[in-house]
Amino acid sequence: MKTLTSVVPNVVRSVGPPHGLKRHVVACIIMAGLLAGCGGGGSGSAMVVDAPPMVDNVQATISQIAGSADSILASDVLTSVAVGGQMMPFRFNTSCATDSCTASYNGVEHVRVSVSDLDALDPNIDWQRIAVQQGVSIAEGGGELTEPGISVDVTLLGGWLDHNFFAVQLEGVTHDTSDGGDVAGLEAGYAYSIGNATGTNPALSGNATWRGGMVGGSVGSDRSLVRGDATLTLDMAQMAMDVAFTNIRDAGTGQSRADMMWGGLAVTNGTFETDSEGDSIQGQFYGPNHEEVGGIFEHDRFVGAFGAGR
């Protein structure tokens, strides 16, 4: 099947210059991990390990979840490109229907991915299970995406439960000799959550709590990745969700990061969200009995995703 990565050589038309950028190559390499993965595999950055790595087939687990998924959430795509010796940020706005997401720039759609595409996850990507956050397995992956004239270094951090998989993906163009303008040095980051969504609110008594993990990444040359605990508490009477990301640490150095909090999010048709650009979160319930919840977020130029179980 044709994947997003296969159209990279054709991305030579202009989309209007954000700080002088003359082509939308980034729009065709982003979300590549949802489709063709990272090509020949490789290894990610050094990670802090809470327990000995567990030898299991992470890719097979992810593919199994993707194969039965009926819903996808994806964050905006944050990008950064070198202009005059400085890295200048801009974004591709992403919108999602139940089973597909599109990323647009200046109102023009440049890339679309649907749940039905997810069976093409690359079986050669190198994943290693490295930690557990409140019962949720966390793994790292990485490698190099190569198309004629362009190479992209990719780093991922993700986790999974029975009914959903979530991840953050950071990408950087390391080599570009293709037509349409050199974008070597361009960085991009985005997050996604896939699974079997309920589409309905849970029917429980009192308050209910889901616990699991979160992952995040900052866009830029430092490729900062973080992971931590995710705790979501639903007030059934008000049908309002509180979200707390705590115990957040840099995945490479172990340095502590500030907590992230959202409170009183209205839950409607099994979903909750805020739409403030730059400080947003969107989530939904997964599983036949609303036993899982997952989603995406953005905070202080970090994009990320989370998953938790009740």
C-alpha positions as protocol buffer text, in pm:
chain_id: "A"
residue {
  index: 1
  type: MET
  ca { x: 0 y: 0 z: 0 }
}
residue {
  index: 2
  type: LYS
  ca { x: 109 y: 360 z: -53 }
}
residue {
  index: 3
  type: THR
  ca { x: 230 y: 527 z: 266 }
}
residue {
  index: 4
  type: LEU
  ca { x: 292 y: 888 z: 359 }
}
residue {
  index: 5
  type: THR
  ca { x: 666 y: 834 z: 338 }
}
residue {
  index: 6
  type: SER
  ca { x: 641 y: 730 z: -27 }
}
residue {
  index: 7
  type: VAL
  ca { x: 525 y: 1079 z: -131 }
}
residue {
  index: 8
  type: VAL
  ca { x: 822 y: 1265 z: 16 }
}
residue {
  index: 9
  type: PRO
  ca { x: 1004 y: 1297 z: -320 }
}
residue {
  index: 10
  type: ASN
  ca { x: 705 y: 1480 z: -468 }
}
residue {
  index: 11
  type: VAL
  ca { x: 671 y: 1754 z: -206 }
}
residue {
  index: 12
  type: VAL
  ca { x: 811 y: 2047 z: -402 }
}
residue {
  index: 13
  type: ARG
  ca { x: 518 y: 2285 z: -422 }
}
residue {
  index: 14
  type: SER
  ca { x: 518 y: 2596 z: -205 }
}
residue {
  index: 15
  type: VAL
  ca { x: 272 y: 2640 z: 80 }
}
residue {
  index: 16
  type: GLY
  ca { x: 363 y: 2999 z: 166 }
}
residue {
  index: 17
  type: PRO
  ca { x: 676 y: 3069 z: 366 }
}
residue {
  index: 18
  type: PRO
  ca { x: 672 y: 3034 z: 744 }
}
residue {
  index: 19
  type: HIS
  ca { x: 996 y: 3224 z: 811 }
}
residue {
  index: 20
  type: GLY
  ca { x: 1118 y: 3148 z: 458 }
}
residue {
  index: 21
  type: LEU
  ca { x: 1030 y: 2778 z: 438 }
}
residue {
  index: 22
  type: LYS
  ca { x: 936 y: 2707 z: 74 }
}
residue {
  index: 23
  type: ARG
  ca { x: 814 y: 2348 z: 79 }
}
residue {
  index: 24
  type: HIS
  ca { x: 599 y: 2123 z: 289 }
}
residue {
  index: 25
  type: VAL
  ca { x: 830 y: 1823 z: 315 }
}
residue {
  index: 26
  type: VAL
  ca { x: 766 y: 1820 z: 689 }
}
residue {
  index: 27
  type: ALA
  ca { x: 397 y: 1757 z: 627 }
}
residue {
  index: 28
  type: CYS
  ca { x: 481 y: 1434 z: 449 }
}
residue {
  index: 29
  type: ILE
  ca { x: 733 y: 1298 z: 696 }
}
residue {
  index: 30
  type: ILE
  ca { x: 522 y: 1371 z: 1002 }
}
residue {
  index: 31
  type: MET
  ca { x: 296 y: 1092 z: 1119 }
}
residue {
  index: 32
  type: ALA
  ca { x: 519 y: 850 z: 927 }
}
residue {
  index: 33
  type: GLY
  ca { x: 543 y: 632 z: 1234 }
}
residue {
  index: 34
  type: LEU
  ca { x: 171 y: 565 z: 1210 }
}
residue {
  index: 35
  type: LEU
  ca { x: 226 y: 405 z: 872 }
}
residue {
  index: 36
  type: ALA
  ca { x: 569 y: 289 z: 766 }
}
residue {
  index: 37
  type: GLY
  ca { x: 754 y: 332 z: 1093 }
}
residue {
  index: 38
  type: CYS
  ca { x: 1119 y: 426 z: 1075 }
}
residue {
  index: 39
  type: GLY
  ca { x: 1262 y: 213 z: 797 }
}
residue {
  index: 40
  type: GLY
  ca { x: 1568 y: 11 z: 885 }
}
residue {
  index: 41
  type: GLY
  ca { x: 1535 y: 41 z: 1260 }
}
residue {
  index: 42
  type: GLY
  ca { x: 1798 y: 164 z: 1500 }
}
residue {
  index: 43
  type: SER
  ca { x: 1826 y: 262 z: 1863 }
}
residue {
  index: 44
  type: GLY
  ca { x: 1694 y: 559 z: 2057 }
}
residue {
  index: 45
  type: SER
  ca { x: 1867 y: 773 z: 2313 }
}
residue {
  index: 46
  type: ALA
  ca { x: 1982 y: 641 z: 2649 }
}
residue {
  index: 47
  type: MET
  ca { x: 1692 y: 600 z: 2890 }
}
residue {
  index: 48
  type: VAL
  ca { x: 1654 y: 582 z: 3267 }
}
residue {
  index: 49
  type: VAL
  ca { x: 1544 y: 228 z: 3349 }
}
residue {
  index: 50
  type: ASP
  ca { x: 1329 y: 162 z: 3655 }
}
residue {
  index: 51
  type: ALA
  ca { x: 1349 y: -215 z: 3613 }
}
residue {
  index: 52
  type: PRO
  ca { x: 1543 y: -456 z: 3390 }
}
residue {
  index: 53
  type: PRO
  ca { x: 1420 y: -433 z: 3030 }
}
residue {
  index: 54
  type: MET
  ca { x: 1168 y: -705 z: 2951 }
}
residue {
  index: 55
  type: VAL
  ca { x: 1233 y: -906 z: 2637 }
}
residue {
  index: 56
  type: ASP
  ca { x: 907 y: -919 z: 2445 }
}
residue {
  index: 57
  type: ASN
  ca { x: 781 y: -835 z: 2099 }
}
residue {
  index: 58
  type: VAL
  ca { x: 671 y: -476 z: 2147 }
}
residue {
  index: 59
  type: GLN
  ca { x: 604 y: -428 z: 1776 }
}
residue {
  index: 60
  type: ALA
  ca { x: 369 y: -727 z: 1767 }
}
residue {
  index: 61
  type: THR
  ca { x: 178 y: -589 z: 2065 }
}
residue {
  index: 62
  type: ILE
  ca { x: 144 y: -247 z: 1904 }
}
residue {
  index: 63
  type: SER
  ca { x: 35 y: -397 z: 1572 }
}
residue {
  index: 64
  type: GLN
  ca { x: -228 y: -611 z: 1743 }
}
residue {
  index: 65
  type: ILE
  ca { x: -381 y: -305 z: 1911 }
}
residue {
  index: 66
  type: ALA
  ca { x: -362 y: -106 z: 1587 }
}
residue {
  index: 67
  type: GLY
  ca { x: -527 y: -387 z: 1393 }
}
residue {
  index: 68
  type: SER
  ca { x: -841 y: -374 z: 1603 }
}
residue {
  index: 69
  type: ALA
  ca { x: -847 y: 3 z: 1668 }
}
residue {
  index: 70
  type: ASP
  ca { x: -1144 y: 210 z: 1553 }
}
residue {
  index: 71
  type: SER
  ca { x: -1033 y: 554 z: 1671 }
}
residue {
  index: 72
  type: ILE
  ca { x: -733 y: 786 z: 1651 }
}
residue {
  index: 73
  type: LEU
  ca { x: -635 y: 1114 z: 1816 }
}
residue {
  index: 74
  type: ALA
  ca { x: -332 y: 1314 z: 1700 }
}
residue {
  index: 75
  type: SER
  ca { x: -181 y: 1636 z: 1831 }
}
residue {
  index: 76
  type: ASP
  ca { x: -88 y: 1940 z: 1627 }
}
residue {
  index: 77
  type: VAL
  ca { x: 249 y: 1895 z: 1462 }
}
residue {
  index: 78
  type: LEU
  ca { x: 509 y: 2127 z: 1613 }
}
residue {
  index: 79
  type: THR
  ca { x: 802 y: 2205 z: 1388 }
}
residue {
  index: 80
  type: SER
  ca { x: 1118 y: 2409 z: 1405 }
}
residue {
  index: 81
  type: VAL
  ca { x: 1338 y: 2517 z: 1115 }
}
residue {
  index: 82
  type: ALA
  ca { x: 1670 y: 2701 z: 1107 }
}
residue {
  index: 83
  type: VAL
  ca { x: 1643 y: 3056 z: 973 }
}
residue {
  index: 84
  type: GLY
  ca { x: 1939 y: 3291 z: 992 }
}
residue {
  index: 85
  type: GLY
  ca { x: 2113 y: 3072 z: 1248 }
}
residue {
  index: 86
  type: GLN
  ca { x: 1807 y: 3053 z: 1476 }
}
residue {
  index: 87
  type: MET
  ca { x: 1545 y: 2781 z: 1511 }
}
residue {
  index: 88
  type: MET
  ca { x: 1204 y: 2929 z: 1428 }
}
residue {
  index: 89
  type: PRO
  ca { x: 888 y: 2745 z: 1543 }
}
residue {
  index: 90
  type: PHE
  ca { x: 563 y: 2694 z: 1356 }
}
residue {
  index: 91
  type: ARG
  ca { x: 284 y: 2437 z: 1358 }
}
residue {
  index: 92
  type: PHE
  ca { x: 60 y: 2225 z: 1141 }
}
residue {
  index: 93
  type: ASN
  ca { x: -293 y: 2224 z: 1285 }
}
residue {
  index: 94
  type: THR
  ca { x: -441 y: 1877 z: 1320 }
}
residue {
  index: 95
  type: SER
  ca { x: -808 y: 1786 z: 1329 }
}
residue {
  index: 96
  type: CYS
  ca { x: -949 y: 1439 z: 1389 }
}
residue {
  index: 97
  type: ALA
  ca { x: -1274 y: 1263 z: 1308 }
}
residue {
  index: 98
  type: THR
  ca { x: -1345 y: 927 z: 1469 }
}
residue {
  index: 99
  type: ASP
  ca { x: -1112 y: 720 z: 1254 }
}
residue {
  index: 100
  type: SER
  ca { x: -886 y: 971 z: 1076 }
}
residue {
  index: 101
  type: CYS
  ca { x: -679 y: 1285 z: 1130 }
}
residue {
  index: 102
  type: THR
  ca { x: -560 y: 1557 z: 894 }
}
residue {
  index: 103
  type: ALA
  ca { x: -273 y: 1804 z: 933 }
}
residue {
  index: 104
  type: SER
  ca { x: -307 y: 2143 z: 764 }
}
residue {
  index: 105
  type: TYR
  ca { x: -101 y: 2456 z: 715 }
}
residue {
  index: 106
  type: ASN
  ca { x: -256 y: 2790 z: 621 }
}
residue {
  index: 107
  type: GLY
  ca { x: -588 y: 2610 z: 583 }
}
residue {
  index: 108
  type: VAL
  ca { x: -452 y: 2366 z: 324 }
}
residue {
  index: 109
  type: GLU
  ca { x: -458 y: 1995 z: 408 }
}
residue {
  index: 110
  type: HIS
  ca { x: -121 y: 1829 z: 353 }
}
residue {
  index: 111
  type: VAL
  ca { x: -144 y: 1487 z: 511 }
}
residue {
  index: 112
  type: ARG
  ca { x: -417 y: 1251 z: 624 }
}
residue {
  index: 113
  type: VAL
  ca { x: -396 y: 927 z: 819 }
}
residue {
  index: 114
  type: SER
  ca { x: -677 y: 687 z: 906 }
}
residue {
  index: 115
  type: VAL
  ca { x: -711 y: 389 z: 1138 }
}
residue {
  index: 116
  type: SER
  ca { x: -727 y: 158 z: 836 }
}
residue {
  index: 117
  type: ASP
  ca { x: -369 y: 261 z: 748 }
}
residue {
  index: 118
  type: LEU
  ca { x: -228 y: 138 z: 1076 }
}
residue {
  index: 119
  type: ASP
  ca { x: -182 y: -223 z: 965 }
}
residue {
  index: 120
  type: ALA
  ca { x: 129 y: -101 z: 780 }
}
residue {
  index: 121
  type: LEU
  ca { x: 330 y: -38 z: 1097 }
}
residue {
  index: 122
  type: ASP
  ca { x: 689 y: -130 z: 1014 }
}
residue {
  index: 123
  type: PRO
  ca { x: 781 y: -467 z: 1168 }
}
residue {
  index: 124
  type: ASN
  ca { x: 1152 y: -379 z: 1150 }
}
residue {
  index: 125
  type: ILE
  ca { x: 1142 y: -84 z: 1389 }
}
residue {
  index: 126
  type: ASP
  ca { x: 1362 y: -141 z: 1692 }
}
residue {
  index: 127
  type: TRP
  ca { x: 1161 y: -118 z: 2017 }
}
residue {
  index: 128
  type: GLN
  ca { x: 1283 y: -183 z: 2370 }
}
residue {
  index: 129
  type: ARG
  ca { x: 1059 y: -206 z: 2674 }
}
residue {
  index: 130
  type: ILE
  ca { x: 1225 y: 16 z: 2935 }
}
residue {
  index: 131
  type: ALA
  ca { x: 989 y: 100 z: 3221 }
}
residue {
  index: 132
  type: VAL
  ca { x: 648 y: 64 z: 3383 }
}
residue {
  index: 133
  type: GLN
  ca { x: 442 y: 367 z: 3493 }
}
residue {
  index: 134
  type: GLN
  ca { x: 163 y: 267 z: 3735 }
}
residue {
  index: 135
  type: GLY
  ca { x: 121 y: -67 z: 3562 }
}
residue {
  index: 136
  type: VAL
  ca { x: 153 y: 64 z: 3205 }
}
residue {
  index: 137
  type: SER
  ca { x: 445 y: -59 z: 2996 }
}
residue {
  index: 138
  type: ILE
  ca { x: 661 y: 212 z: 2837 }
}
residue {
  index: 139
  type: ALA
  ca { x: 895 y: 145 z: 2543 }
}
residue {
  index: 140
  type: GLU
  ca { x: 1137 y: 342 z: 2331 }
}
residue {
  index: 141
  type: GLY
  ca { x: 1199 y: 308 z: 1961 }
}
residue {
  index: 142
  type: GLY
  ca { x: 1406 y: 479 z: 1698 }
}
residue {
  index: 143
  type: GLY
  ca { x: 1563 y: 460 z: 1359 }
}
residue {
  index: 144
  type: GLU
  ca { x: 1613 y: 638 z: 1030 }
}
residue {
  index: 145
  type: LEU
  ca { x: 1349 y: 709 z: 765 }
}
residue {
  index: 146
  type: THR
  ca { x: 1506 y: 724 z: 420 }
}
residue {
  index: 147
  type: GLU
  ca { x: 1358 y: 833 z: 89 }
}
residue {
  index: 148
  type: PRO
  ca { x: 1538 y: 942 z: -229 }
}
residue {
  index: 149
  type: GLY
  ca { x: 1730 y: 1256 z: -141 }
}
residue {
  index: 150
  type: ILE
  ca { x: 1620 y: 1284 z: 221 }
}
residue {
  index: 151
  type: SER
  ca { x: 1694 y: 1115 z: 554 }
}
residue {
  index: 152
  type: VAL
  ca { x: 1502 y: 1164 z: 878 }
}
residue {
  index: 153
  type: ASP
  ca { x: 1614 y: 1054 z: 1224 }
}
residue {
  index: 154
  type: VAL
  ca { x: 1320 y: 936 z: 1437 }
}
residue {
  index: 155
  type: THR
  ca { x: 1285 y: 883 z: 1813 }
}
residue {
  index: 156
  type: LEU
  ca { x: 970 y: 748 z: 1980 }
}
residue {
  index: 157
  type: LEU
  ca { x: 846 y: 692 z: 2336 }
}
residue {
  index: 158
  type: GLY
  ca { x: 518 y: 510 z: 2384 }
}
residue {
  index: 159
  type: GLY
  ca { x: 305 y: 285 z: 2602 }
}
residue {
  index: 160
  type: TRP
  ca { x: 9 y: 52 z: 2582 }
}
residue {
  index: 161
  type: LEU
  ca { x: -274 y: -119 z: 2766 }
}
residue {
  index: 162
  type: ASP
  ca { x: -520 y: -382 z: 2641 }
}
residue {
  index: 163
  type: HIS
  ca { x: -729 y: -147 z: 2427 }
}
residue {
  index: 164
  type: ASN
  ca { x: -505 y: 149 z: 2337 }
}
residue {
  index: 165
  type: PHE
  ca { x: -154 y: 250 z: 2236 }
}
residue {
  index: 166
  type: PHE
  ca { x: -9 y: 601 z: 2279 }
}
residue {
  index: 167
  type: ALA
  ca { x: 320 y: 759 z: 2175 }
}
residue {
  index: 168
  type: VAL
  ca { x: 517 y: 1075 z: 2110 }
}
residue {
  index: 169
  type: GLN
  ca { x: 738 y: 1089 z: 1801 }
}
residue {
  index: 170
  type: LEU
  ca { x: 1022 y: 1334 z: 1733 }
}
residue {
  index: 171
  type: GLU
  ca { x: 1181 y: 1367 z: 1389 }
}
residue {
  index: 172
  type: GLY
  ca { x: 1475 y: 1557 z: 1244 }
}
residue {
  index: 173
  type: VAL
  ca { x: 1586 y: 1593 z: 883 }
}
residue {
  index: 174
  type: THR
  ca { x: 1953 y: 1495 z: 881 }
}
residue {
  index: 175
  type: HIS
  ca { x: 2019 y: 1496 z: 506 }
}
residue {
  index: 176
  type: ASP
  ca { x: 1834 y: 1664 z: 219 }
}
residue {
  index: 177
  type: THR
  ca { x: 1943 y: 1680 z: -144 }
}
residue {
  index: 178
  type: SER
  ca { x: 1594 y: 1662 z: -294 }
}
residue {
  index: 179
  type: ASP
  ca { x: 1446 y: 1936 z: -511 }
}
residue {
  index: 180
  type: GLY
  ca { x: 1242 y: 2220 z: -365 }
}
residue {
  index: 181
  type: GLY
  ca { x: 1474 y: 2367 z: -104 }
}
residue {
  index: 182
  type: ASP
  ca { x: 1709 y: 2224 z: 156 }
}
residue {
  index: 183
  type: VAL
  ca { x: 1536 y: 2161 z: 492 }
}
residue {
  index: 184
  type: ALA
  ca { x: 1818 y: 1971 z: 661 }
}
residue {
  index: 185
  type: GLY
  ca { x: 1802 y: 2052 z: 1031 }
}
residue {
  index: 186
  type: LEU
  ca { x: 1424 y: 2081 z: 1036 }
}
residue {
  index: 187
  type: GLU
  ca { x: 1268 y: 1925 z: 1349 }
}
residue {
  index: 188
  type: ALA
  ca { x: 910 y: 1800 z: 1401 }
}
residue {
  index: 189
  type: GLY
  ca { x: 718 y: 1644 z: 1687 }
}
residue {
  index: 190
  type: TYR
  ca { x: 368 y: 1508 z: 1739 }
}
residue {
  index: 191
  type: ALA
  ca { x: 178 y: 1260 z: 1955 }
}
residue {
  index: 192
  type: TYR
  ca { x: -104 y: 1016 z: 1898 }
}
residue {
  index: 193
  type: SER
  ca { x: -342 y: 776 z: 2071 }
}
residue {
  index: 194
  type: ILE
  ca { x: -518 y: 484 z: 1901 }
}
residue {
  index: 195
  type: GLY
  ca { x: -761 y: 222 z: 2029 }
}
residue {
  index: 196
  type: ASN
  ca { x: -1117 y: 101 z: 2063 }
}
residue {
  index: 197
  type: ALA
  ca { x: -1316 y: 406 z: 2172 }
}
residue {
  index: 198
  type: THR
  ca { x: -1647 y: 372 z: 2356 }
}
residue {
  index: 199
  type: GLY
  ca { x: -1815 y: 687 z: 2232 }
}
residue {
  index: 200
  type: THR
  ca { x: -2021 y: 694 z: 2553 }
}
residue {
  index: 201
  type: ASN
  ca { x: -1980 y: 818 z: 2908 }
}
residue {
  index: 202
  type: PRO
  ca { x: -1914 y: 561 z: 3183 }
}
residue {
  index: 203
  type: ALA
  ca { x: -2203 y: 470 z: 3412 }
}
residue {
  index: 204
  type: LEU
  ca { x: -2038 y: 433 z: 3752 }
}
residue {
  index: 205
  type: SER
  ca { x: -2119 y: 539 z: 4106 }
}
residue {
  index: 206
  type: GLY
  ca { x: -1927 y: 805 z: 4297 }
}
residue {
  index: 207
  type: ASN
  ca { x: -1587 y: 904 z: 4163 }
}
residue {
  index: 208
  type: ALA
  ca { x: -1367 y: 680 z: 3948 }
}
residue {
  index: 209
  type: THR
  ca { x: -991 y: 688 z: 3893 }
}
residue {
  index: 210
  type: TRP
  ca { x: -774 y: 567 z: 3605 }
}
residue {
  index: 211
  type: ARG
  ca { x: -396 y: 533 z: 3661 }
}
residue {
  index: 212
  type: GLY
  ca { x: -120 y: 486 z: 3407 }
}
residue {
  index: 213
  type: GLY
  ca { x: 157 y: 668 z: 3225 }
}
residue {
  index: 214
  type: MET
  ca { x: 234 y: 969 z: 3010 }
}
residue {
  index: 215
  type: VAL
  ca { x: 509 y: 1043 z: 2757 }
}
residue {
  index: 216
  type: GLY
  ca { x: 614 y: 1373 z: 2603 }
}
residue {
  index: 217
  type: GLY
  ca { x: 874 y: 1536 z: 2387 }
}
residue {
  index: 218
  type: SER
  ca { x: 1000 y: 1885 z: 2304 }
}
residue {
  index: 219
  type: VAL
  ca { x: 1073 y: 1987 z: 1949 }
}
residue {
  index: 220
  type: GLY
  ca { x: 1425 y: 2105 z: 1875 }
}
residue {
  index: 221
  type: SER
  ca { x: 1784 y: 1997 z: 1851 }
}
residue {
  index: 222
  type: ASP
  ca { x: 1797 y: 1864 z: 2207 }
}
residue {
  index: 223
  type: ARG
  ca { x: 1521 y: 1606 z: 2143 }
}
residue {
  index: 224
  type: SER
  ca { x: 1405 y: 1610 z: 2507 }
}
residue {
  index: 225
  type: LEU
  ca { x: 1179 y: 1317 z: 2603 }
}
residue {
  index: 226
  type: VAL
  ca { x: 992 y: 1278 z: 2932 }
}
residue {
  index: 227
  type: ARG
  ca { x: 775 y: 1015 z: 3096 }
}
residue {
  index: 228
  type: GLY
  ca { x: 573 y: 1010 z: 3416 }
}
residue {
  index: 229
  type: ASP
  ca { x: 257 y: 902 z: 3594 }
}
residue {
  index: 230
  type: ALA
  ca { x: -91 y: 983 z: 3466 }
}
residue {
  index: 231
  type: THR
  ca { x: -386 y: 992 z: 3707 }
}
residue {
  index: 232
  type: LEU
  ca { x: -735 y: 1080 z: 3587 }
}
residue {
  index: 233
  type: THR
  ca { x: -1026 y: 1122 z: 3827 }
}
residue {
  index: 234
  type: LEU
  ca { x: -1386 y: 1147 z: 3708 }
}
residue {
  index: 235
  type: ASP
  ca { x: -1654 y: 1317 z: 3916 }
}
residue {
  index: 236
  type: MET
  ca { x: -1957 y: 1114 z: 3811 }
}
residue {
  index: 237
  type: ALA
  ca { x: -2210 y: 1362 z: 3950 }
}
residue {
  index: 238
  type: GLN
  ca { x: -2065 y: 1652 z: 3751 }
}
residue {
  index: 239
  type: MET
  ca { x: -1930 y: 1432 z: 3469 }
}
residue {
  index: 240
  type: ALA
  ca { x: -1605 y: 1627 z: 3493 }
}
residue {
  index: 241
  type: MET
  ca { x: -1250 y: 1494 z: 3456 }
}
residue {
  index: 242
  type: ASP
  ca { x: -939 y: 1602 z: 3646 }
}
residue {
  index: 243
  type: VAL
  ca { x: -603 y: 1509 z: 3489 }
}
residue {
  index: 244
  type: ALA
  ca { x: -269 y: 1503 z: 3674 }
}
residue {
  index: 245
  type: PHE
  ca { x: 70 y: 1417 z: 3524 }
}
residue {
  index: 246
  type: THR
  ca { x: 317 y: 1374 z: 3809 }
}
residue {
  index: 247
  type: ASN
  ca { x: 655 y: 1217 z: 3883 }
}
residue {
  index: 248
  type: ILE
  ca { x: 770 y: 1346 z: 3542 }
}
residue {
  index: 249
  type: ARG
  ca { x: 1135 y: 1283 z: 3460 }
}
residue {
  index: 250
  type: ASP
  ca { x: 1360 y: 1344 z: 3165 }
}
residue {
  index: 251
  type: ALA
  ca { x: 1391 y: 1008 z: 2993 }
}
residue {
  index: 252
  type: GLY
  ca { x: 1761 y: 1054 z: 2928 }
}
residue {
  index: 253
  type: THR
  ca { x: 1893 y: 1226 z: 3241 }
}
residue {
  index: 254
  type: GLY
  ca { x: 1632 y: 1146 z: 3504 }
}
residue {
  index: 255
  type: GLN
  ca { x: 1593 y: 1517 z: 3586 }
}
residue {
  index: 256
  type: SER
  ca { x: 1258 y: 1602 z: 3744 }
}
residue {
  index: 257
  type: ARG
  ca { x: 1007 y: 1812 z: 3550 }
}
residue {
  index: 258
  type: ALA
  ca { x: 714 y: 2021 z: 3672 }
}
residue {
  index: 259
  type: ASP
  ca { x: 376 y: 1853 z: 3710 }
}
residue {
  index: 260
  type: MET
  ca { x: 104 y: 1916 z: 3451 }
}
residue {
  index: 261
  type: MET
  ca { x: -260 y: 1957 z: 3558 }
}
residue {
  index: 262
  type: TRP
  ca { x: -599 y: 2011 z: 3398 }
}
residue {
  index: 263
  type: GLY
  ca { x: -919 y: 2027 z: 3601 }
}
residue {
  index: 264
  type: GLY
  ca { x: -1295 y: 2013 z: 3557 }
}
residue {
  index: 265
  type: LEU
  ca { x: -1296 y: 1896 z: 3194 }
}
residue {
  index: 266
  type: ALA
  ca { x: -1652 y: 1828 z: 3076 }
}
residue {
  index: 267
  type: VAL
  ca { x: -1702 y: 1469 z: 2956 }
}
residue {
  index: 268
  type: THR
  ca { x: -1942 y: 1430 z: 2663 }
}
residue {
  index: 269
  type: ASN
  ca { x: -1999 y: 1121 z: 2450 }
}
residue {
  index: 270
  type: GLY
  ca { x: -1696 y: 956 z: 2607 }
}
residue {
  index: 271
  type: THR
  ca { x: -1455 y: 1242 z: 2531 }
}
residue {
  index: 272
  type: PHE
  ca { x: -1307 y: 1544 z: 2709 }
}
residue {
  index: 273
  type: GLU
  ca { x: -1085 y: 1828 z: 2590 }
}
residue {
  index: 274
  type: THR
  ca { x: -959 y: 2184 z: 2609 }
}
residue {
  index: 275
  type: ASP
  ca { x: -885 y: 2374 z: 2290 }
}
residue {
  index: 276
  type: SER
  ca { x: -640 y: 2638 z: 2408 }
}
residue {
  index: 277
  type: GLU
  ca { x: -354 y: 2637 z: 2157 }
}
residue {
  index: 278
  type: GLY
  ca { x: -28 y: 2558 z: 2333 }
}
residue {
  index: 279
  type: ASP
  ca { x: -190 y: 2426 z: 2651 }
}
residue {
  index: 280
  type: SER
  ca { x: -443 y: 2164 z: 2551 }
}
residue {
  index: 281
  type: ILE
  ca { x: -550 y: 1810 z: 2622 }
}
residue {
  index: 282
  type: GLN
  ca { x: -790 y: 1572 z: 2451 }
}
residue {
  index: 283
  type: GLY
  ca { x: -888 y: 1226 z: 2572 }
}
residue {
  index: 284
  type: GLN
  ca { x: -1142 y: 950 z: 2537 }
}
residue {
  index: 285
  type: PHE
  ca { x: -1245 y: 621 z: 2695 }
}
residue {
  index: 286
  type: TYR
  ca { x: -1134 y: 289 z: 2550 }
}
residue {
  index: 287
  type: GLY
  ca { x: -1254 y: -67 z: 2603 }
}
residue {
  index: 288
  type: PRO
  ca { x: -1603 y: -219 z: 2628 }
}
residue {
  index: 289
  type: ASN
  ca { x: -1647 y: -117 z: 2993 }
}
residue {
  index: 290
  type: HIS
  ca { x: -1466 y: 219 z: 2985 }
}
residue {
  index: 291
  type: GLU
  ca { x: -1181 y: 45 z: 3167 }
}
residue {
  index: 292
  type: GLU
  ca { x: -917 y: 253 z: 2990 }
}
residue {
  index: 293
  type: VAL
  ca { x: -868 y: 617 z: 2898 }
}
residue {
  index: 294
  type: GLY
  ca { x: -609 y: 777 z: 2674 }
}
residue {
  index: 295
  type: GLY
  ca { x: -532 y: 1081 z: 2467 }
}
residue {
  index: 296
  type: ILE
  ca { x: -293 y: 1358 z: 2366 }
}
residue {
  index: 297
  type: PHE
  ca { x: -175 y: 1689 z: 2511 }
}
residue {
  index: 298
  type: GLU
  ca { x: 42 y: 1994 z: 2453 }
}
residue {
  index: 299
  type: HIS
  ca { x: 203 y: 2206 z: 2724 }
}
residue {
  index: 300
  type: ASP
  ca { x: 489 y: 2455 z: 2704 }
}
residue {
  index: 301
  type: ARG
  ca { x: 612 y: 2328 z: 2362 }
}
residue {
  index: 302
  type: PHE
  ca { x: 592 y: 1970 z: 2483 }
}
residue {
  index: 303
  type: VAL
  ca { x: 360 y: 1740 z: 2289 }
}
residue {
  index: 304
  type: GLY
  ca { x: 267 y: 1408 z: 2440 }
}
residue {
  index: 305
  type: ALA
  ca { x: 20 y: 1128 z: 2497 }
}
residue {
  index: 306
  type: PHE
  ca { x: -111 y: 922 z: 2786 }
}
residue {
  index: 307
  type: GLY
  ca { x: -293 y: 601 z: 2871 }
}
residue {
  index: 308
  type: ALA
  ca { x: -441 y: 475 z: 3197 }
}
residue {
  index: 309
  type: GLY
  ca { x: -656 y: 193 z: 3333 }
}
residue {
  index: 310
  type: ARG
  ca { x: -922 y: 167 z: 3604 }
}
